[in-house]
């Protein structure tokens, strides 16, 4: 049951954020305590953010519903890799250390990892 619904539950908010980035970028940025950029940077911000959130959300949701460990783990890794990038941004490039999102990203990765492992062990 966890292998099916865990990834779906963490995938839904990601998918919703992707939809927000597509149709209401200001709401999406606000939800992430971020600011919208301008010009070409805005286009990149919206395009990359929408693709990331829609892609990882769909992978987690579809993986959970189809009981596909590869899809689940792929979606989880996409999200999980953001945590070390955030830490590098803070320590090396002068960004803020944002612990709350890092924890959410690590929890999302953990859900994906354990769901995929549970599916792999069941076969």
C-alpha positions as semicolon CSV with decimal commas, in nm:
position;residue;x (nm);y (nm);z (nm)
1;X;0,000;0,000;0,000
2;X;0,285;0,242;0,084
3;X;0,455;0,167;-0,249
4;X;0,141;0,274;-0,433
5;X;0,013;0,569;-0,234
6;X;0,333;0,716;-0,086
7;X;0,468;0,828;-0,423
8;X;0,124;0,949;-0,533
9;X;0,087;1,160;-0,218
10;X;0,424;1,330;-0,264
11;X;0,375;1,358;-0,641
12;X;0,044;1,544;-0,632
13;X;0,179;1,867;-0,475
14;X;0,471;1,864;-0,720
15;X;0,232;1,827;-1,013
16;X;0,014;2,110;-0,880
17;X;0,321;2,335;-0,852
18;X;0,402;2,254;-1,215
19;X;0,053;2,356;-1,321
20;X;0,087;2,677;-1,118
21;X;0,423;2,755;-1,281
22;X;0,252;2,716;-1,618
23;X;-0,066;2,915;-1,556
24;X;0,004;3,132;-1,251
25;X;0,377;3,176;-1,204
26;X;0,336;3,444;-0,939
27;X;0,136;3,202;-0,720
28;X;0,395;2,929;-0,774
29;X;0,683;3,160;-0,685
30;X;0,499;3,280;-0,376
31;X;0,430;2,921;-0,267
32;X;0,805;2,859;-0,282
33;X;0,891;3,191;-0,112
34;X;1,065;3,296;-0,431
35;X;1,048;3,593;-0,665
36;X;0,981;3,604;-1,034
37;X;1,272;3,711;-1,251
38;X;1,236;3,932;-1,560
39;X;1,291;3,906;-1,934
40;X;1,463;3,596;-2,068
41;X;1,538;3,486;-1,713
42;X;1,162;3,479;-1,640
43;X;1,102;3,262;-1,945
44;X;1,373;3,021;-1,831
45;X;1,248;3,025;-1,471
46;X;0,891;2,942;-1,572
47;X;0,986;2,685;-1,835
48;X;1,241;2,501;-1,623
49;X;1,031;2,512;-1,307
50;X;0,714;2,394;-1,482
51;X;0,902;2,109;-1,651
52;X;1,072;2,004;-1,327
53;X;0,758;2,001;-1,113
54;X;0,529;1,852;-1,378
55;X;0,788;1,589;-1,472
56;X;0,876;1,476;-1,121
57;X;0,511;1,484;-1,016
58;X;0,396;1,275;-1,312
59;X;0,678;1,024;-1,262
60;X;0,590;0,975;-0,895
61;X;0,215;0,958;-0,954
62;X;0,237;0,726;-1,255
63;X;0,501;0,513;-1,086
64;X;0,287;0,469;-0,778
65;X;-0,032;0,392;-0,969
66;X;0,146;0,152;-1,206
67;X;0,360;0,005;-0,928
68;X;0,669;0,084;-1,135
69;X;0,982;0,115;-0,921
70;X;1,186;0,276;-1,200
71;X;0,938;0,560;-1,252
72;X;0,911;0,617;-0,877
73;X;1,285;0,622;-0,824
74;X;1,342;0,850;-1,124
75;X;1,090;1,105;-0,994
76;X;1,233;1,080;-0,644
77;X;1,589;1,129;-0,765
78;X;1,494;1,442;-0,959
79;X;1,357;1,595;-0,641
80;X;1,623;1,451;-0,412
81;X;1,908;1,599;-0,616
82;X;1,779;1,947;-0,547
83;X;1,883;1,918;-0,179
84;X;2,261;1,893;-0,237
85;X;2,235;2,164;-0,506
86;X;2,068;2,394;-0,251
87;X;2,340;2,321;0,004
88;X;2,611;2,398;-0,253
89;X;2,428;2,718;-0,349
90;X;2,428;2,828;0,015
91;X;2,781;2,723;0,107
92;X;2,965;2,808;-0,213
93;X;2,762;3,074;-0,389
94;X;2,626;3,285;-0,103
95;X;2,262;3,175;-0,116
96;X;2,043;3,132;0,188
97;X;2,048;2,796;0,365
98;X;1,685;2,691;0,318
99;X;1,638;2,397;0,553
100;X;1,262;2,351;0,513
101;X;1,271;2,280;0,138
102;X;1,579;2,062;0,183
103;X;1,391;1,849;0,435
104;X;1,090;1,821;0,202
105;X;1,317;1,717;-0,085
106;X;1,491;1,454;0,128
107;X;1,158;1,320;0,255
108;X;1,029;1,300;-0,103
109;X;1,341;1,110;-0,208
110;X;1,308;0,878;0,094
111;X;0,945;0,800;0,012
112;X;1,043;0,722;-0,347
113;X;1,342;0,511;-0,243
114;X;1,152;0,300;0,010
115;X;0,849;0,260;-0,220
116;X;1,074;0,145;-0,507
117;X;1,260;-0,089;-0,271
118;X;0,933;-0,234;-0,146
119;X;0,820;-0,298;-0,503
120;X;1,154;-0,456;-0,596
121;X;1,143;-0,686;-0,292
122;X;0,788;-0,795;-0,374
123;X;0,895;-0,940;-0,709
